[in-house]
Amino acid sequence: MTMKKPVVNCPYCGKIVVWDTSNPYRPFCSERCKLIDLGQWATESYRIPDTNPEKQDDSLKDEE
């Protein structure tokens, strides 16, 4: 009995990729997609949203 290897979509282009140790670029389909994604992080095109924004200091409003 052989087990099926998991299949995922490339995070960048969406191409179907077999999740296997023989793919050095996983979860990406290719080195190109991996490098494009890395470049997006490096140029700060991707951002993680702040789920807990700090409150503004209300003491400055009293001085006006």
N, C-alpha and C positions, 0 to 999 in steps of 0.2 A: 504494500500500500504506500503510495507516494503522497506527500502532503503538497497541496497547492501553495505556492508562494504568494504572499500578499501583493496586491496591486494598488498603487496610489497614483494620483495625478501630480505632475510636475507643478510645484508652487508658482512657477513663473509663466509657463506657456500652456499648462493644462494637459499636456500629452500624457498618455497612460504609461506608467513605468512599473516594472516588476521590482518589488523591494527585495533586493538580493545583494549579498556581499560582493558579488562580481561587478556591481556598478559602483565605481569610486565616487560618483557625483550624487548618489542618492541623498535626499529625495528628489533631486533634480534629474532631468533626462540627459543632460549634457553639461560639459564644462562651460559652454556659452551661457546657458540659463543660470548656472551657478554664479558666474562672474557678473552677469547683469544684475542679479539679485544683490550680490555683495556691493556692487557699485551704488545701488539704490540706498542701501543702508549707509554707505560711506558719505554720500552727498546729502544725507538726512532727508531723503524723499519719503522714507518710511518713518513714522513716529508712533510711539506707544502712547495712547491717551492717558492723561492724568485723571485717575478716578477719584482722587481726593485733593482737589485744589485748595491751596491755602486761602484763608479768608483775608480780605484786604484789611489793613490797619485802619480802623475807624477813628483813631485818635487824631489823625491828620485833618479830618473833617471838622472837628471842634475848633481848630485854630483859625479857620477862615472867618 
